[in-house]
Structure formats: structure tokens, C-alpha cells
């Protein structure tokens, strides 16, 4: 399998040596990245780069899974929690580029899909460093001081060459010292012996730096910072409540839902004939609903698991931000499949039921393969799936709030 993957990558690379191949790669892969950096109209995904990026996403999953096993790091609920700041970091760092806080060539490192490679390297470096500290016999105090010096000195070196507007190194030094003091007080040296704990700390520190930087920017649409998470949370709670009712109490016959639908249409009807027939249909649905008994569906208990609700929330966050961004603020969808659905239905609100259906199908697939998938693989899949929702959703929220 590894040989087939290498041959596929080599074939893709060789096409770049052909004259027509070079034009193809520039038009469909490089040009959209350049246009995105320059804010041009060509900053859109197309069917070709979507398929290739999906392929590389799959290859990245295989590579990361192999590296985690080599580093003896297991993906579980704790690892998923430690990686959550990394997902938020991807969207927040991408917003820094939208706000014009990077200049070439650094600017191109924070545009999709290159930013995924940058964050993947950052994550691997943290886990590798945590593994080194775990296996080494070095004293915890020098190791902790070295990490503190790297945090302060690394940002100071960046600040010397960064464009104007970045956080002053003195402020970041105080933040780093405060975090180091808190970690030393409550965790001692345990965190240095724990690769997952150090991974979470490094991701949180990087996210904190980016958020402090973004906090200095004007926020003309601050209401979005509350609206989108509340919509996503409300929809997630609605899914959890519906799953609980169906699993634990049973729910009325689906005729009740049809009844409510017809009554809703009835309230909007202006024609007397329509009102009569809709009233008759609603009454018929109500009688049918009361005629049949309630039934429980225990399989929906799985939907109430925290990791699945987090997956729903991540994608509802992305869907809600897309909805408000396009319908209220006039932004444009760049991805191929969502833009097709939005154009067909005439509103970006269609993203919410689409997200509901896709995430529900994914959860059903994961549960149906639960016997074959070990915990490590299942949580790693959840990590990748959450990244596809939480990272772009975070970027969209911050971009809407900043008006970039």
C-alpha cells in the first residue's frame, strides 16, 4: 500500500514537468493560492484541486496515524481535547492573513492548503519534543526554562522582522511568565513528562498569541462572535434533545412533524382554498399520530456521546458562519460542493440541514464499524472530521467580526 501511495505522488509530481502539466498545475492549484493572498476574484476552489486536496488529506491521515504510533501517543478523548486549540489556531491564524498581518513569503504559509502543512509540522514538533522530555533524564527545571526561553525568544525574533502592528515582545514575555508560573504551581514537572499535556499547552499558547494579536484589530461586527456560537450551540442541544427523546422516551409518530409542517404552511397561506386543504391535512396527520404507539430507538443513545456532540457543534459552527456570512454580509462560498448547493437553493441556510445530514451519516458509519475500529483510530478520525468544521468555522467567524 505504501508503494502505491508513493507511485501516485510521484505521478502527480511528474505531471509538473510537462508543459501542459505546468499550465494545469498553475491554473488550477497555484493561481487560486496567489489570488487568495492578493484578495483576487480567482481565490476559489475547483473540482481538480478539491479532489487532489482530498487525496492528500487522506495521505496525511495515514502519515499522522503512523507517526503517532511511532511516538507512542494514543488518540483518545484527552488527546482530542489537547488538539482542540490547534483546530481553533488554524482558523485564527488564517484570519491574521486575511487582516493583512503577514507579507510575502510568510503570507503564503497561512493560506489553504499550505497552512495545514505548517500546523501539522507544529503539532509534530510539540509531540516529538514531549516524547524527548518523557524519555530523557533531564532535570525538569532546566527543561522548563528552555521552553520559556524558546517562547519569549522565538516571538522576539519574529517581531524584529514582522510588519508593524504586532504585539510588543514585552507583553508576550509577561504572558509567557504568567503561564509558566501557573503551570509550575498546579502541574509541577508532570507536564514535561506528558507529551499530550505539552501538546495541549503549546497549542493553547500559540492560540493565545494569535487571539491577543487579533484583539488589537477593529471589530465592526462584534455581534457575530456571539450569534454564530449560540446558533451552533442551540442546534447541537436540539439534536441532543431529540436523540434523548427518541432513545429514552420514544417520540410521537412522525405525523406530528407533518402536522406542524402543514400548520406552519397554513399560517402563511393567503388563499382560502389552500387553508381548507392544509387544515384537513393537519387534522389527518394529528389523528394518525395519536393512532400509532410511541417507539424507542436505543441506537440513538450513541449520538449523545460528548465527542459526537462536539462534532455536531463544530460543523454547525461552520454552517452558521457560512449562512450569516453569505446571506447577511455578502461573502462568497469558495468550495465546490457547498457553492453548488447554495446556488441551487438560493440561500446559504441550506448548509445547516446539509451539515446535519452529513454528520449524522458519519456518526452512523463510525458506530456501524465500532467493532472493527480501535479507540485510537476512531478518535483520530473524529479529530480530522472536527478539523474540517471547527477550523473553517473559526476563520469565518473571526473574518466576519473583523470585516476582512
C-alpha positions in Angstrom: 0.0 0.0 0.0 2.8 2.4 0.8 4.4 1.7 -2.6 1.2 2.5 -4.4 0.9 5.8 -2.5 4.5 6.8 -3.4 3.9 5.9 -7.0 0.7 8.1 -7.0 2.6 11.1 -5.5 5.4 10.6 -8.0 3.0 10.5 -10.9 1.4 13.8 -9.7 4.8 15.4 -9.4 5.9 14.2 -12.8 3.0 15.9 -14.5 4.5 19.2 -13.4 7.5 18.6 -15.7 5.3 18.6 -18.8 4.5 22.0 -20.5 0.7 21.4 -20.4 1.1 19.9 -16.9 2.8 23.1 -15.7 0.0 25.2 -17.0 -2.6 22.9 -15.5 -1.0 23.0 -12.0 -0.6 26.8 -12.2 -4.2 27.4 -13.4 -5.9 25.1 -11.0 -3.6 24.9 -8.0 -1.1 27.7 -7.7 -3.2 30.5 -9.2 -6.0 30.2 -6.6 -3.5 30.4 -3.8 -1.9 33.5 -5.2 -5.3 35.1 -5.8 -6.3 34.3 -2.2 -3.2 36.0 -0.9 -3.9 39.1 -3.1 -7.6 39.1 -2.4 -8.4 38.5 -6.1 -11.6 37.1 -7.6 -9.9 33.8 -8.6 -9.5 32.7 -5.0 -11.9 29.8 -5.3 -11.6 26.0 -5.2 -12.3 24.0 -8.3 -13.0 20.3 -8.9 -9.4 19.5 -9.6 -7.7 20.9 -6.5 -10.7 19.7 -4.4 -10.1 16.1 -5.5 -6.3 16.3 -5.1 -6.5 18.1 -1.7 -8.9 15.3 -0.6 -6.4 12.7 -1.6 -3.6 14.5 0.3 -5.8 14.8 3.3 -6.2 11.0 3.2 -2.4 10.6 2.9 -1.9 13.0 5.8 -4.2 10.9 7.9 -2.2 7.7 7.2 1.1 9.5 7.9 -0.1 11.1 11.1 -1.5 7.8 12.4 1.8 6.1 11.7 3.8 8.9 13.4 1.5 8.9 16.5 2.2 5.1 16.9 5.9 5.7 16.4 5.8 8.4 19.1 3.7 6.1 21.3 0.9 8.6 21.6 -2.6 7.3 21.7 -5.5 9.2 20.3 -8.3 9.3 23.0 -10.6 11.9 24.5 -7.8 13.6 26.2 -5.8 13.9 23.0 -8.8 15.3 21.2 -9.2 17.9 23.9 -5.5 18.8 23.6 -5.9 19.2 19.9 -8.9 21.4 20.1 -6.8 24.6 20.5 -4.9 23.5 17.4 -8.1 23.4 15.3 -9.0 26.9 16.6 -5.5 28.0 15.9 -5.8 27.1 12.2 -8.8 29.3 11.7 -7.5 32.2 13.9 -4.0 32.2 12.2 -5.8 32.2 8.8 -7.6 35.3 9.9 -4.3 37.0 10.6 -3.5 36.6 6.9 -7.0 38.0 6.0 -6.3 41.0 8.1 -3.0 41.7 6.2 -0.7 41.0 9.1 1.7 38.8 7.0 3.7 39.8 4.0 5.2 37.5 1.3 6.7 35.0 1.6 5.3 34.3 5.1 1.9 35.2 3.8 1.7 32.1 1.6 2.3 29.8 4.6 -1.0 30.8 6.1 -3.2 30.1 3.1 -5.0 26.8 2.5 -3.8 24.2 1.9 -0.3 25.2 2.9 -1.4 26.2 6.4 -2.4 22.6 7.1 1.3 21.6 6.4 2.5 24.3 8.7 0.2 23.3 11.6 1.0 19.7 11.0 4.7 20.4 11.4 4.0 22.4 14.5 1.9 19.6 16.0 4.6 17.0 15.2 7.3 19.2 16.8 5.4 19.5 20.0 4.7 15.8 20.2 8.2 14.9 19.4 9.5 17.3 22.0 7.2 15.9 24.5 8.4 12.4 23.7 12.0 13.5 24.1 11.3 15.0 27.6 9.4 11.9 28.6 12.2 9.6 27.7 15.1 11.8 28.8 16.5 12.0 32.3 17.0 15.8 32.1 16.1 17.8 35.2 12.6 19.5 34.9 13.8 23.0 35.9 16.3 23.5 33.0 13.8 21.9 30.5 11.1 24.2 31.7 13.3 27.3 31.5 14.4 26.2 28.0 10.8 26.1 26.9 10.1 29.5 28.4 13.2 31.0 26.7 12.0 29.5 23.4 8.6 31.1 23.8 9.9 34.6 24.6 13.0 34.5 22.3 11.2 32.9 19.4 8.5 35.6 19.4 11.1 38.3 19.9 13.0 37.1 16.8 9.8 37.1 14.8 8.8 40.6 16.0 12.1 42.0 14.7 11.2 41.1 11.1 7.4 41.2 11.3 5.4 44.1 9.8 4.1 46.8 12.0 1.1 46.1 14.2 2.3 43.0 16.0 2.1 42.6 19.8 5.1 44.0 21.6 7.5 41.3 22.9 7.3 42.8 26.4 3.6 41.9 26.6 4.2 38.4 25.3 7.0 37.9 27.8 4.7 38.8 30.7 2.1 36.4 29.4 4.6 33.6 29.0 5.9 34.1 32.5 2.4 34.1 33.9 1.6 30.8 32.2 4.9 29.3 33.2 4.2 30.2 36.9 0.7 28.8 36.7 1.9 25.5 35.2 4.7 25.2 37.7 2.3 25.8 40.6 -0.5 23.4 39.6 1.3 20.7 37.5 4.9 20.9 38.6 7.2 18.8 36.4 4.4 16.3 35.4 3.5 18.3 32.2 7.1 17.9 30.9 6.8 14.1 31.2 3.5 14.1 29.3 3.6 14.5 25.5 -0.2 15.1 25.3 -0.2 17.6 28.1 2.7 19.5 26.5 1.0 19.3 23.1 -2.1 20.9 24.6 -0.1 23.6 26.3 1.9 24.5 23.2 -1.3 24.7 21.1 -3.0 26.9 23.8 -0.1 29.3 24.0 0.0 29.7 20.2 -3.7 30.2 20.1 -3.5 32.8 22.9 -0.8 34.7 21.0 -2.9 34.8 17.8 -6.1 35.9 19.7 -4.1 38.7 21.5 -2.9 39.9 18.1 -6.5 39.8 16.7 -7.8 41.6 19.8 -5.8 44.7 18.7 -7.8 44.9 15.4 -11.0 46.9 15.0 -14.1 44.7 15.3 -17.0 46.3 13.4 -19.3 43.2 13.5 -18.8 42.1 17.1 -22.3 40.6 17.4 -21.2 37.7 15.1 -18.9 36.5 17.9 -22.0 35.7 20.0 -24.6 34.9 17.3 -22.8 32.1 15.5 -21.7 30.1 18.6 -25.2 30.5 20.0 -26.8 29.2 16.8 -24.4 26.3 16.7 -25.0 25.5 20.4 -28.8 25.7 20.0 -28.8 23.3 17.1 -26.4 20.9 18.9 -28.7 20.9 22.0 -31.7 20.4 19.7 -30.0 17.3 18.2 -29.0 16.0 21.7 -32.6 16.5 23.0 -34.2 14.9 20.0 -31.8 11.9 20.3 -32.6 11.6 24.0 -36.4 11.7 23.5 -36.2 9.1 20.8 -33.8 6.8 22.7 -35.2 7.1 26.2 -38.9 8.1 25.9 -39.8 7.5 22.3 -41.4 10.2 20.2 -44.9 10.6 18.7 -45.5 9.2 15.2 -43.8 11.3 12.5 -47.3 12.5 11.7 -46.8 15.1 14.4 -44.0 16.6 12.5 -46.0 16.6 9.3 -48.9 18.2 11.3 -46.6 21.0 12.5 -45.3 21.5 8.9 -48.8 21.8 7.5 -49.9 24.1 10.3 -46.9 26.3 9.5 -47.8 26.5 5.9 -51.4 27.2 7.0 -50.2 30.3 8.9 -48.6 31.6 5.7 -51.5 30.7 3.4 -53.5 33.6 2.0 -55.8 31.6 -0.3 -58.9 30.2 1.4 -58.9 27.0 -0.6 -55.3 26.3 0.4 -56.2 27.0 4.0 -59.0 24.5 4.0 -57.0 21.6 2.5 -54.0 22.3 4.7 -56.3 22.3 7.8 -57.7 19.0 6.6 -54.2 17.5 6.1 -53.1 18.7 9.5 -56.1 17.2 11.2 -55.4 13.9 9.4 -51.8 13.8 10.5 -52.8 14.5 14.1 -55.3 11.6 14.1 -52.7 9.3 12.5 -50.1 10.4 15.1 -52.4 9.6 18.0 -53.4 6.3 16.4 -50.0 4.7 16.5 -47.9 3.9 19.6 -44.6 5.5 20.6 -41.4 3.6 19.9 -37.9 3.9 21.4 -34.8 3.8 19.3 -31.9 2.9 21.6 -29.3 3.2 18.9 -29.6 7.0 19.1 -28.0 6.9 22.6 -24.7 7.0 20.7 -25.5 10.5 19.4 -25.5 11.8 23.0 -21.8 11.0 23.5 -19.7 14.1 24.1 -17.4 13.5 21.2 -20.2 13.2 18.7 -22.0 16.3 20.1 -18.7 18.2 19.7 -18.6 17.0 16.1 -22.1 18.4 15.5 -21.2 21.7 17.2 -18.0 22.1 15.1 -19.9 21.7 11.8 -22.9 23.7 12.9 -20.5 26.5 13.7 -19.1 26.3 10.2 -22.6 26.1 8.7 -23.9 29.0 10.8 -21.0 31.2 9.9 -21.4 30.4 6.2 -25.1 31.2 6.4 -24.7 34.6 8.0 -21.6 35.5 6.0 -23.3 34.9 2.6 -26.9 35.9 3.3 -26.2 38.8 5.6 -22.8 40.2 4.8 -22.5 39.3 1.1 -19.5 36.9 1.3 -18.9 34.2 -1.4 -18.6 30.5 -0.9 -15.3 29.2 -2.3 -15.7 25.4 -2.1 -17.2 23.5 -5.0 -19.9 21.3 -3.4 -21.3 23.9 -0.9 -21.4 26.6 -3.5 -23.4 24.3 -5.8 -25.9 23.6 -3.1 -26.2 27.3 -2.2 -26.7 28.3 -5.8 -29.4 25.7 -6.3 -31.5 26.6 -3.2 -30.8 30.3 -3.3 -29.7 30.6 0.3 -26.7 29.6 2.4 -29.1 28.4 5.2 -29.2 25.1 3.3 -25.7 24.4 4.9 -27.4 23.7 8.2 -29.5 20.7 7.2 -26.7 19.6 4.9 -24.3 19.6 7.9 -26.9 17.8 10.0 -27.3 15.0 7.4 -23.6 14.6 6.7 -22.5 14.5 10.3 -25.4 12.1 11.2 -24.3 9.8 8.3 -20.7 9.9 9.5 -21.7 9.0 13.1 -23.8 6.2 11.8 -20.8 4.9 9.8 -18.5 5.2 12.8 -20.9 3.3 15.0 -21.5 0.6 12.5 -17.7 0.0 12.3 -17.2 0.3 16.1 -16.3 -3.4 16.5 -13.6 -3.1 13.8 -12.2 0.3 14.7 -10.0 0.5 17.8 -10.3 3.6 20.0 -7.1 5.2 18.6 -8.3 5.1 15.1 -11.8 6.2 16.0 -10.6 9.3 17.9 -8.1 10.2 15.1 -10.9 10.1 12.6 -13.0 12.3 14.9 -10.1 14.7 15.1 -9.8 15.0 11.3 -13.6 15.4 10.9 -13.8 18.1 13.6 -11.0 19.9 12.0 -13.0 20.2 8.7 -15.7 22.0 10.7 -14.0 23.9 13.5 -11.1 25.4 11.7 -13.0 27.0 8.8 -15.8 27.9 11.2 -13.4 29.8 13.4 -11.9 31.6 10.5 -15.3 32.6 9.1 -16.5 33.9 12.5 -13.4 36.0 13.1 -13.3 37.2 9.5 -16.9 38.4 9.7 -16.3 40.1 13.0 -13.2 41.9 11.7 -14.9 42.7 8.4 -11.9 41.5 6.3 
